[in-house]
Amino acid sequence: MTTTTIDLAAIRARFPALAGPTVLLENAGGSQVPEVVADAMHAYLRDTYVQLGADYGLSKRCTEVVQQAHDDVRVLMNGEGIGEVVLGPSSSQLCRMLADCYAEVVQPGDEIVVAESGHEANVGPWLRLEKQGAVIRWWRVDAETGSSTVDGLRAVLSEKTRLVTFPHVSNLLGEIVDVAAATAAAHAVGARVVVDGVAFAPHRAMDVKAWGVDWYGYSTYKVYGPHMGALFGRTDAFAELEGPNHFFVSRDDVPYKFELGGCSHEGCAGLVALGSYLGFLAGRASYDRRTVEEAFAVMAVHERPLQERLVAYVDAHPRVRLVGPRHGGAERVSTISFLHASKTSREISLAANAQDIGIRHGHMYAHRLCTALGIEPEDGVVRVSFVHYNSPADVERLIEVLDAVL
């Protein structure tokens, strides 16, 4: 695949927020949206804000927008022909909903493997199933590196394992887990796999078909879209569960059975519009799987030198501990966390904030991971997160501040 060359200035011009004075380096908490997405949501609210499913023309058009959003996200995740996509207010809510559905079918003694490296959204809901008699097994991290190996996963699997839940990328470490290998190991003992893709999805093309996962969720507002979440599920995985929607909604009516109260209609308009931005990155007029893959390849090209610059800077500092892989490149994303030997993470973060640089500190909802790594969770780490629209100047401005405070 040939990667299209897109000028960074042309990319940044698509994001009105980047014209402001703030250097936006907290993208793991939420990315900016291209103007086309904001415009589509505004137009939907202004011109077509009616209920779905009626027989008059305007309602039919709105119904088509919501359906297209589901279809487009399924293409984005490469789930065509193998499953469906549920849309909701956030990935946290969707994960809790999924765990509540499994609470209806998990039997006493069933084992659930939970990753210590996970965001609490994909940890806490599964721990609640202990009330149903489930047994929790922990996929632990290395206390020094934070890494979770597939061999470590295999060590806690058994014929009783019903579910394996883990992050594709820790939102603290930035390290990419081998999802295909972990999924194969789980499937070998008959377990379903639930993957939190939130920290991966802004940086690389999702591919649920290639990975073989049963469930995969991400936050659309961290992937240049509206504040929503998306959850892919394989057809056979959906068939095992009863969705939470009303009794008169058929069990087979997926995704509607799993979208209690429906999803954000104007958000769906924004998701549809995102396809045109990905087309811009890919240099293609159509929105299809090729467009997705080529657009994210362009993103990776723009990100890599930024992460390599900051990782090298942080790792070389004698009084700073880099939390996560000590390298840039293909095996990690541009989410970079670190600690200072004597200064608090809060102190460092506030120094950058005072210079209008948007970073933050804390456990970032990876509270249990911080504890496992010997990091006090409330002060936590300093986290910097780039995406493709950030510039080398953004990185150098941050390093200038860090030179002074570190």
C-alpha positions as a Markdown table, in Angstrom:
| # | Residue | x | y | z |
|---|---|---|---|---|
| 1 | Met | 0.0 | 0.0 | 0.0 |
| 2 | Thr | 1.4 | 3.4 | -1.0 |
| 3 | Thr | 0.9 | 6.0 | 1.6 |
| 4 | Thr | -0.4 | 9.4 | 0.3 |
| 5 | Thr | 1.6 | 12.4 | 1.3 |
| 6 | Ile | -0.5 | 15.1 | 2.9 |
| 7 | Asp | 0.9 | 18.4 | 4.0 |
| 8 | Leu | 0.6 | 18.9 | 7.7 |
| 9 | Ala | -0.6 | 22.5 | 7.3 |
| 10 | Ala | -3.5 | 21.2 | 5.1 |
| 11 | Ile | -4.4 | 18.7 | 7.8 |
| 12 | Arg | -4.4 | 21.3 | 10.6 |
| 13 | Ala | -6.5 | 23.6 | 8.5 |
| 14 | Arg | -9.3 | 21.1 | 8.7 |
| 15 | Phe | -9.4 | 21.5 | 12.5 |
| 16 | Pro | -10.6 | 24.9 | 13.6 |
| 17 | Ala | -9.6 | 24.4 | 17.2 |
| 18 | Leu | -6.0 | 24.1 | 16.2 |
| 19 | Ala | -6.0 | 27.8 | 15.2 |
| 20 | Gly | -6.3 | 28.7 | 18.9 |
| 21 | Pro | -3.4 | 29.4 | 21.2 |
| 22 | Thr | -3.5 | 26.2 | 23.2 |
| 23 | Val | -1.1 | 23.4 | 22.3 |
| 24 | Leu | -3.4 | 20.3 | 22.4 |
| 25 | Leu | -1.3 | 17.4 | 23.7 |
| 26 | Glu | -4.0 | 15.6 | 25.7 |
| 27 | Asn | -5.6 | 13.8 | 22.8 |
| 28 | Ala | -5.8 | 10.5 | 24.6 |
| 29 | Gly | -8.6 | 12.2 | 26.6 |
| 30 | Gly | -10.4 | 13.3 | 23.5 |
| 31 | Ser | -9.3 | 14.5 | 20.0 |
| 32 | Gln | -10.5 | 17.5 | 18.1 |
| 33 | Val | -13.0 | 17.2 | 15.3 |
| 34 | Pro | -12.6 | 18.3 | 11.7 |
| 35 | Glu | -14.8 | 21.1 | 10.6 |
| 36 | Val | -16.9 | 18.8 | 8.4 |
| 37 | Val | -17.9 | 16.7 | 11.4 |
| 38 | Ala | -19.0 | 19.8 | 13.4 |
| 39 | Asp | -20.9 | 21.2 | 10.4 |
| 40 | Ala | -22.7 | 18.0 | 9.8 |
| 41 | Met | -23.9 | 17.8 | 13.4 |
| 42 | His | -25.0 | 21.4 | 13.4 |
| 43 | Ala | -26.9 | 20.9 | 10.1 |
| 44 | Tyr | -28.6 | 17.8 | 11.5 |
| 45 | Leu | -29.8 | 19.6 | 14.6 |
| 46 | Arg | -30.9 | 22.7 | 12.7 |
| 47 | Asp | -32.7 | 21.0 | 9.7 |
| 48 | Thr | -33.6 | 17.4 | 10.5 |
| 49 | Tyr | -34.2 | 16.9 | 14.2 |
| 50 | Val | -37.1 | 14.5 | 14.1 |
| 51 | Gln | -37.8 | 11.0 | 15.4 |
| 52 | Leu | -36.7 | 8.0 | 13.5 |
| 53 | Gly | -38.9 | 5.3 | 12.0 |
| 54 | Ala | -41.9 | 7.2 | 10.7 |
| 55 | Asp | -43.2 | 7.0 | 7.2 |
| 56 | Tyr | -42.8 | 10.7 | 6.2 |
| 57 | Gly | -39.8 | 11.8 | 4.1 |
| 58 | Leu | -37.8 | 13.7 | 6.7 |
| 59 | Ser | -38.0 | 10.9 | 9.2 |
| 60 | Lys | -36.9 | 8.4 | 6.5 |
| 61 | Arg | -33.9 | 10.5 | 5.7 |
| 62 | Cys | -32.9 | 10.7 | 9.4 |
| 63 | Thr | -33.3 | 6.9 | 9.8 |
| 64 | Glu | -30.9 | 6.5 | 6.8 |
| 65 | Val | -28.3 | 8.7 | 8.5 |
| 66 | Val | -28.4 | 6.7 | 11.7 |
| 67 | Gln | -28.1 | 3.4 | 9.7 |
| 68 | Gln | -25.3 | 4.8 | 7.6 |
| 69 | Ala | -23.4 | 5.7 | 10.8 |
| 70 | His | -23.6 | 2.1 | 11.9 |
| 71 | Asp | -22.5 | 0.9 | 8.5 |
| 72 | Asp | -19.6 | 3.4 | 8.3 |
| 73 | Val | -18.3 | 2.4 | 11.8 |
| 74 | Arg | -18.5 | -1.2 | 10.8 |
| 75 | Val | -16.3 | -0.5 | 7.8 |
| 76 | Leu | -13.9 | 1.5 | 10.0 |
| 77 | Met | -13.5 | -1.5 | 12.3 |
| 78 | Asn | -13.5 | -4.0 | 9.3 |
| 79 | Gly | -16.5 | -5.9 | 10.7 |
| 80 | Glu | -18.3 | -6.3 | 7.4 |
| 81 | Gly | -20.1 | -9.6 | 7.1 |
| 82 | Ile | -19.1 | -10.9 | 10.5 |
| 83 | Gly | -21.0 | -8.8 | 13.1 |
| 84 | Glu | -22.7 | -5.6 | 14.0 |
| 85 | Val | -21.9 | -2.3 | 15.7 |
| 86 | Val | -23.7 | -0.9 | 18.7 |
| 87 | Leu | -23.5 | 2.9 | 19.3 |
| 88 | Gly | -23.9 | 4.5 | 22.7 |
| 89 | Pro | -22.9 | 7.5 | 24.8 |
| 90 | Ser | -19.4 | 6.2 | 25.7 |
| 91 | Ser | -17.3 | 3.1 | 25.6 |
| 92 | Ser | -17.5 | 3.0 | 29.4 |
| 93 | Gln | -21.2 | 2.7 | 29.2 |
| 94 | Leu | -21.1 | 0.2 | 26.5 |
| 95 | Cys | -18.7 | -2.0 | 28.4 |
| 96 | Arg | -20.9 | -1.8 | 31.5 |
| 97 | Met | -23.9 | -2.7 | 29.4 |
| 98 | Leu | -22.1 | -5.7 | 27.9 |
| 99 | Ala | -21.0 | -6.9 | 31.4 |
| 100 | Asp | -24.6 | -6.6 | 32.6 |
| 101 | Cys | -25.7 | -8.8 | 29.7 |
| 102 | Tyr | -23.1 | -11.4 | 30.5 |
| 103 | Ala | -24.3 | -11.3 | 34.1 |
| 104 | Glu | -27.5 | -13.1 | 32.8 |
| 105 | Val | -25.5 | -16.0 | 31.4 |
| 106 | Val | -22.4 | -16.4 | 33.5 |
| 107 | Gln | -22.6 | -19.5 | 35.7 |
| 108 | Pro | -21.0 | -19.9 | 39.2 |
| 109 | Gly | -17.4 | -21.1 | 38.7 |
| 110 | Asp | -17.0 | -19.5 | 35.3 |
| 111 | Glu | -13.7 | -17.8 | 35.1 |
| 112 | Ile | -13.2 | -14.2 | 33.8 |
| 113 | Val | -9.6 | -13.1 | 33.0 |
| 114 | Val | -9.2 | -9.3 | 33.6 |
| 115 | Ala | -6.1 | -7.4 | 32.6 |
| 116 | Glu | -4.3 | -5.5 | 35.3 |
| 117 | Ser | -3.2 | -2.9 | 32.6 |
| 118 | Gly | -6.8 | -2.1 | 31.8 |
| 119 | His | -8.8 | 1.2 | 31.9 |
| 120 | Glu | -11.2 | 0.8 | 34.8 |
| 121 | Ala | -14.1 | 0.8 | 32.3 |
| 122 | Asn | -13.0 | -2.6 | 31.1 |
| 123 | Val | -12.1 | -3.8 | 34.6 |
| 124 | Gly | -14.8 | -2.8 | 37.2 |
| 125 | Pro | -17.8 | -4.1 | 35.3 |
| 126 | Trp | -16.3 | -7.5 | 35.1 |
| 127 | Leu | -15.4 | -7.7 | 38.7 |
| 128 | Arg | -19.1 | -7.1 | 39.6 |
| 129 | Leu | -19.8 | -10.5 | 38.1 |
| 130 | Glu | -18.2 | -12.1 | 41.1 |
| 131 | Lys | -21.6 | -11.5 | 42.7 |
| 132 | Gln | -23.0 | -14.0 | 40.1 |
| 133 | Gly | -20.4 | -16.6 | 41.3 |
| 134 | Ala | -17.8 | -15.8 | 38.6 |
| 135 | Val | -14.1 | -16.3 | 39.5 |
| 136 | Ile | -11.7 | -13.5 | 38.5 |
| 137 | Arg | -8.3 | -14.3 | 37.2 |
| 138 | Trp | -5.8 | -11.5 | 36.7 |
| 139 | Trp | -3.6 | -11.1 | 33.7 |
| 140 | Arg | -0.8 | -9.4 | 35.5 |
| 141 | Val | 1.8 | -6.9 | 34.3 |
| 142 | Asp | 5.5 | -6.9 | 34.8 |
| 143 | Ala | 6.2 | -4.6 | 37.7 |
| 144 | Glu | 9.1 | -2.9 | 36.0 |
| 145 | Thr | 8.0 | -2.5 | 32.4 |
| 146 | Gly | 4.2 | -2.7 | 32.7 |
| 147 | Ser | 4.1 | -5.1 | 29.8 |
| 148 | Ser | 1.5 | -8.0 | 29.7 |
| 149 | Thr | 2.8 | -10.9 | 27.7 |
| 150 | Val | 0.7 | -13.5 | 25.9 |
| 151 | Asp | 2.6 | -16.2 | 27.8 |
| 152 | Gly | 1.4 | -14.5 | 31.0 |
| 153 | Leu | -2.2 | -14.7 | 29.7 |
| 154 | Arg | -1.8 | -18.4 | 28.8 |
| 155 | Ala | -0.7 | -19.1 | 32.4 |
| 156 | Val | -4.1 | -18.0 | 33.8 |
| 157 | Leu | -6.4 | -19.6 | 31.2 |
| 158 | Ser | -8.2 | -22.9 | 31.8 |
| 159 | Glu | -11.1 | -24.9 | 30.5 |
| 160 | Lys | -13.3 | -22.8 | 32.9 |
| 161 | Thr | -12.4 | -19.5 | 31.3 |
| 162 | Arg | -15.5 | -17.9 | 29.9 |
| 163 | Leu | -14.3 | -14.4 | 29.1 |
| 164 | Val | -10.9 | -12.6 | 28.6 |
| 165 | Thr | -10.9 | -8.8 | 28.8 |
| 166 | Phe | -8.0 | -6.6 | 28.1 |
| 167 | Pro | -6.8 | -3.3 | 26.4 |
| 168 | His | -5.4 | -3.2 | 22.9 |
| 169 | Val | -3.2 | -0.4 | 24.2 |
| 170 | Ser | -2.9 | 0.7 | 27.8 |
| 171 | Asn | -3.9 | 4.4 | 28.0 |
| 172 | Leu | -0.9 | 4.9 | 30.3 |
| 173 | Leu | 1.8 | 2.9 | 28.6 |
| 174 | Gly | 1.2 | 3.3 | 24.9 |
| 175 | Glu | 2.4 | -0.3 | 24.2 |
| 176 | Ile | 0.4 | -2.3 | 21.6 |
| 177 | Val | -0.7 | -5.7 | 22.7 |
| 178 | Asp | -0.7 | -8.6 | 20.2 |
| 179 | Val | -4.5 | -8.9 | 20.0 |
| 180 | Ala | -4.5 | -11.7 | 17.4 |
| 181 | Ala | -2.2 | -13.9 | 19.6 |
| 182 | Ala | -4.1 | -13.1 | 22.8 |
| 183 | Thr | -7.4 | -13.8 | 21.1 |
| 184 | Ala | -6.1 | -17.1 | 19.7 |
| 185 | Ala | -5.0 | -18.2 | 23.1 |
| 186 | Ala | -8.4 | -17.3 | 24.6 |
| 187 | His | -10.3 | -19.1 | 21.8 |
| 188 | Ala | -8.2 | -22.2 | 22.3 |
| 189 | Val | -9.9 | -22.7 | 25.7 |
| 190 | Gly | -13.3 | -21.7 | 24.4 |
| 191 | Ala | -13.4 | -18.2 | 25.9 |
| 192 | Arg | -14.9 | -15.0 | 24.4 |
| 193 | Val | -12.6 | -11.9 | 24.1 |
| 194 | Val | -13.5 | -8.4 | 25.0 |
| 195 | Val | -11.0 | -5.8 | 23.8 |
| 196 | Asp | -10.8 | -2.1 | 24.8 |
| 197 | Gly | -9.5 | -0.4 | 21.7 |
| 198 | Val | -9.9 | 3.2 | 22.9 |
| 199 | Ala | -6.2 | 4.0 | 23.1 |
| 200 | Phe | -5.4 | 2.2 | 19.9 |
| 201 | Ala | -8.1 | 3.5 | 17.6 |
| 202 | Pro | -6.9 | 7.1 | 17.1 |
| 203 | His | -3.6 | 5.9 | 15.8 |
| 204 | Arg | -4.0 | 2.8 | 13.7 |
| 205 | Ala | -6.7 | 1.2 | 11.5 |
| 206 | Met | -8.8 | -1.2 | 13.5 |
| 207 | Asp | -9.3 | -4.7 | 12.0 |
| 208 | Val | -11.6 | -6.9 | 14.0 |
| 209 | Lys | -11.8 | -9.4 | 11.2 |
| 210 | Ala | -8.0 | -10.0 | 11.1 |
| 211 | Trp | -7.7 | -10.1 | 14.9 |
| 212 | Gly | -10.7 | -12.5 | 15.3 |
| 213 | Val | -12.0 | -10.7 | 18.4 |
| 214 | Asp | -15.6 | -11.3 | 19.7 |
| 215 | Trp | -16.1 | -7.8 | 21.1 |
| 216 | Tyr | -14.1 | -4.6 | 20.4 |
| 217 | Gly | -15.0 | -1.1 | 21.6 |
| 218 | Tyr | -13.7 | 2.4 | 21.1 |
| 219 | Ser | -14.6 | 6.0 | 21.8 |
| 220 | Thr | -15.6 | 7.9 | 18.7 |
| 221 | Tyr | -14.7 | 11.2 | 20.4 |
| 222 | Lys | -11.1 | 10.1 | 20.6 |
| 223 | Val | -11.1 | 9.3 | 16.8 |
| 224 | Tyr | -12.0 | 12.7 | 15.5 |
| 225 | Gly | -15.8 | 12.3 | 15.9 |
| 226 | Pro | -18.7 | 13.1 | 18.3 |
| 227 | His | -18.8 | 12.2 | 22.0 |
| 228 | Met | -20.1 | 8.6 | 21.6 |
| 229 | Gly | -18.8 | 5.1 | 21.9 |
| 230 | Ala | -18.9 | 2.1 | 19.5 |
| 231 | Leu | -18.9 | -1.6 | 20.2 |
| 232 | Phe | -18.4 | -4.2 | 17.6 |
| 233 | Gly | -19.7 | -7.7 | 18.3 |
| 234 | Arg | -19.5 | -10.9 | 16.2 |
| 235 | Thr | -22.9 | -12.3 | 15.2 |
| 236 | Asp | -22.4 | -15.5 | 17.2 |
| 237 | Ala | -21.4 | -13.5 | 20.3 |
| 238 | Phe | -24.5 | -11.3 | 20.1 |
| 239 | Ala | -26.6 | -14.5 | 19.7 |
| 240 | Glu | -25.6 | -15.7 | 23.2 |
| 241 | Leu | -26.9 | -12.6 | 24.9 |
| 242 | Glu | -30.2 | -10.8 | 25.6 |
| 243 | Gly | -29.9 | -7.1 | 25.0 |
| 244 | Pro | -31.3 | -4.6 | 27.5 |
| 245 | Asn | -33.9 | -3.0 | 25.3 |
| 246 | His | -37.7 | -3.4 | 25.9 |
| 247 | Phe | -39.3 | -6.8 | 26.0 |
| 248 | Phe | -41.2 | -6.2 | 22.7 |
| 249 | Val | -37.9 | -5.5 | 20.8 |
| 250 | Ser | -36.9 | -8.8 | 19.3 |
| 251 | Arg | -33.8 | -10.4 | 20.6 |
| 252 | Asp | -32.6 | -10.7 | 17.0 |
| 253 | Asp | -33.0 | -7.0 | 16.3 |
| 254 | Val | -29.3 | -6.1 | 16.6 |
| 255 | Pro | -28.1 | -3.5 | 17.2 |
| 256 | Tyr | -31.4 | -2.0 | 18.4 |
| 257 | Lys | -31.8 | -4.6 | 21.2 |
| 258 | Phe | -28.5 | -3.2 | 22.7 |
| 259 | Glu | -29.2 | 0.5 | 22.2 |
| 260 | Leu | -31.6 | 1.2 | 25.0 |
| 261 | Gly | -33.1 | 4.7 | 24.3 |
| 262 | Gly | -31.3 | 4.8 | 21.0 |
| 263 | Cys | -28.1 | 6.6 | 20.1 |
| 264 | Ser | -27.3 | 10.2 | 19.4 |
| 265 | His | -28.8 | 11.1 | 16.0 |
| 266 | Glu | -26.7 | 14.2 | 15.5 |
| 267 | Gly | -23.7 | 12.2 | 16.6 |
| 268 | Cys | -24.5 | 9.7 | 13.8 |
| 269 | Ala | -24.5 | 12.6 | 11.3 |
| 270 | Gly | -21.0 | 13.5 | 12.5 |
| 271 | Leu | -19.8 | 9.9 | 12.2 |
| 272 | Val | -21.0 | 9.8 | 8.6 |
| 273 | Ala | -19.2 | 13.1 | 7.9 |
| 274 | Leu | -16.0 | 11.7 | 9.3 |
| 275 | Gly | -15.7 | 9.5 | 6.2 |
| 276 | Ser | -15.0 | 12.5 | 4.0 |
| 277 | Tyr | -12.1 | 13.6 | 6.2 |
| 278 | Leu | -10.6 | 10.1 | 6.0 |
| 279 | Gly | -11.1 | 10.3 | 2.3 |
| 280 | Phe | -9.1 | 13.6 | 2.3 |
| 281 | Leu | -6.3 | 11.9 | 4.1 |
| 282 | Ala | -6.3 | 8.9 | 1.8 |
| 283 | Gly | -6.7 | 11.1 | -1.4 |
| 284 | Arg | -9.8 | 9.2 | -2.3 |
| 285 | Ala | -13.3 | 10.3 | -3.1 |
| 286 | Ser | -15.1 | 7.1 | -1.8 |
| 287 | Tyr | -15.4 | 5.8 | 1.7 |
| 288 | Asp | -14.5 | 2.1 | 2.0 |
| 289 | Arg | -12.0 | -0.1 | 3.7 |
| 290 | Arg | -9.2 | 0.9 | 1.5 |
| 291 | Thr | -9.8 | 4.6 | 2.4 |
| 292 | Val | -9.7 | 3.7 | 6.1 |
| 293 | Glu | -6.4 | 1.8 | 5.8 |
| 294 | Glu | -4.7 | 4.5 | 3.7 |
| 295 | Ala | -5.9 | 7.3 | 5.9 |
| 296 | Phe | -4.6 | 5.7 | 9.1 |
| 297 | Ala | -1.3 | 5.0 | 7.3 |
| 298 | Val | -1.0 | 8.7 | 6.7 |
| 299 | Met | -1.7 | 9.4 | 10.4 |
| 300 | Ala | 1.1 | 7.0 | 11.4 |
| 301 | Val | 3.6 | 8.7 | 9.2 |
| 302 | His | 2.8 | 12.1 | 10.8 |
| 303 | Glu | 2.9 | 10.7 | 14.3 |
| 304 | Arg | 6.0 | 8.7 | 14.4 |
| 305 | Pro | 8.7 | 11.4 | 14.4 |
| 306 | Leu | 6.8 | 13.2 | 17.2 |
| 307 | Gln | 6.7 | 10.2 | 19.5 |
| 308 | Glu | 10.3 | 9.3 | 18.7 |
| 309 | Arg | 11.4 | 12.9 | 19.6 |
| 310 | Leu | 9.6 | 13.0 | 22.9 |
| 311 | Val | 10.4 | 9.4 | 23.9 |
| 312 | Ala | 14.1 | 9.9 | 23.3 |
| 313 | Tyr | 14.1 | 13.2 | 25.2 |
| 314 | Val | 12.3 | 11.7 | 28.3 |
| 315 | Asp | 14.3 | 8.5 | 28.3 |
| 316 | Ala | 17.6 | 10.4 | 28.2 |
| 317 | His | 16.8 | 12.5 | 31.2 |
| 318 | Pro | 18.6 | 11.2 | 34.3 |
| 319 | Arg | 15.9 | 12.0 | 36.8 |
| 320 | Val | 12.9 | 11.0 | 34.8 |
| 321 | Arg | 11.3 | 7.5 | 34.6 |
| 322 | Leu | 9.6 | 6.7 | 31.3 |
| 323 | Val | 6.6 | 4.5 | 32.0 |
| 324 | Gly | 6.1 | 2.2 | 29.1 |
| 325 | Pro | 8.2 | 1.2 | 26.0 |
| 326 | Arg | 11.6 | 3.0 | 25.9 |
| 327 | His | 11.3 | 3.5 | 22.1 |
| 328 | Gly | 9.2 | 5.1 | 19.5 |
| 329 | Gly | 8.0 | 3.3 | 16.4 |
| 330 | Ala | 5.4 | 0.8 | 15.2 |
| 331 | Glu | 5.1 | -1.2 | 18.5 |
| 332 | Arg | 3.6 | 1.7 | 20.4 |
| 333 | Val | 1.3 | 4.6 | 19.9 |
| 334 | Ser | 2.0 | 8.3 | 20.7 |
| 335 | Thr | 0.8 | 8.2 | 24.3 |
| 336 | Ile | 3.8 | 8.9 | 26.5 |
| 337 | Ser | 3.8 | 8.8 | 30.3 |
| 338 | Phe | 6.6 | 9.7 | 32.8 |
| 339 | Leu | 7.6 | 10.5 | 36.3 |
| 340 | His | 10.2 | 12.7 | 37.9 |
| 341 | Ala | 12.5 | 11.6 | 40.8 |
| 342 | Ser | 11.6 | 14.5 | 43.1 |
| 343 | Lys | 9.0 | 16.7 | 41.4 |
| 344 | Thr | 5.3 | 15.7 | 41.5 |
| 345 | Ser | 3.5 | 14.9 | 38.3 |
| 346 | Arg | 1.0 | 17.6 | 39.2 |
| 347 | Glu | 3.8 | 20.2 | 39.5 |
| 348 | Ile | 5.1 | 19.3 | 36.0 |
| 349 | Ser | 1.7 | 19.2 | 34.5 |
| 350 | Leu | 0.7 | 22.6 | 35.9 |
| 351 | Ala | 3.9 | 24.2 | 34.7 |
| 352 | Ala | 3.0 | 23.1 | 31.2 |
| 353 | Asn | -0.6 | 24.2 | 31.6 |
| 354 | Ala | 0.5 | 27.7 | 32.7 |
| 355 | Gln | 2.2 | 28.0 | 29.3 |
| 356 | Asp | -1.1 | 27.0 | 27.6 |
| 357 | Ile | 0.0 | 23.5 | 26.8 |
| 358 | Gly | -2.7 | 21.0 | 27.3 |
| 359 | Ile | -1.3 | 17.9 | 29.1 |
| 360 | Arg | -2.4 | 16.4 | 32.4 |
| 361 | His | -1.4 | 14.1 | 35.3 |
| 362 | Gly | -3.0 | 11.3 | 37.3 |
| 363 | His | -3.9 | 7.6 | 37.0 |
| 364 | Met | -5.9 | 8.2 | 33.8 |
| 365 | Tyr | -8.4 | 5.6 | 35.0 |
| 366 | Ala | -5.6 | 3.0 | 35.0 |
| 367 | His | -5.7 | 3.1 | 38.8 |
| 368 | Arg | -4.8 | -0.6 | 39.3 |
| 369 | Leu | -1.9 | -0.4 | 36.8 |
| 370 | Cys | -0.4 | 2.5 | 38.7 |
| 371 | Thr | -0.6 | 0.5 | 42.0 |
| 372 | Ala | 1.0 | -2.5 | 40.3 |
| 373 | Leu | 3.9 | -0.3 | 39.0 |
| 374 | Gly | 4.5 | 1.3 | 42.4 |
| 375 | Ile | 3.1 | 4.7 | 41.3 |
| 376 | Glu | 0.9 | 6.7 | 43.7 |
| 377 | Pro | -2.4 | 6.8 | 41.7 |
| 378 | Glu | -3.7 | 10.2 | 42.6 |
| 379 | Asp | -0.6 | 12.1 | 41.5 |
| 380 | Gly | 0.0 | 9.4 | 38.9 |
| 381 | Val | 2.1 | 10.1 | 35.8 |
| 382 | Val | 2.5 | 13.0 | 33.5 |
| 383 | Arg | 0.8 | 12.0 | 30.2 |
| 384 | Val | 1.4 | 13.5 | 26.8 |
| 385 | Ser | -0.5 | 12.2 | 23.8 |
| 386 | Phe | 0.0 | 13.2 | 20.2 |
| 387 | Val | -2.2 | 12.4 | 17.2 |
| 388 | His | -1.5 | 13.1 | 13.5 |
| 389 | Tyr | -2.5 | 16.7 | 13.5 |
| 390 | Asn | 0.1 | 17.7 | 16.1 |
| 391 | Ser | 3.2 | 19.4 | 14.8 |
| 392 | Pro | 7.0 | 19.3 | 15.5 |
| 393 | Ala | 6.6 | 22.8 | 16.8 |
| 394 | Asp | 4.1 | 21.5 | 19.4 |
| 395 | Val | 6.7 | 19.0 | 20.7 |
| 396 | Glu | 9.5 | 21.5 | 20.8 |
| 397 | Arg | 7.3 | 24.0 | 22.7 |
| 398 | Leu | 6.6 | 21.2 | 25.3 |
| 399 | Ile | 10.2 | 20.3 | 25.5 |
| 400 | Glu | 11.2 | 23.9 | 26.2 |
| 401 | Val | 8.9 | 23.9 | 29.2 |
| 402 | Leu | 10.1 | 20.5 | 30.4 |
| 403 | Asp | 13.7 | 21.7 | 30.1 |
| 404 | Ala | 12.9 | 24.4 | 32.7 |
| 405 | Val | 10.7 | 22.4 | 35.1 |
| 406 | Leu | 12.5 | 19.0 | 35.1 |
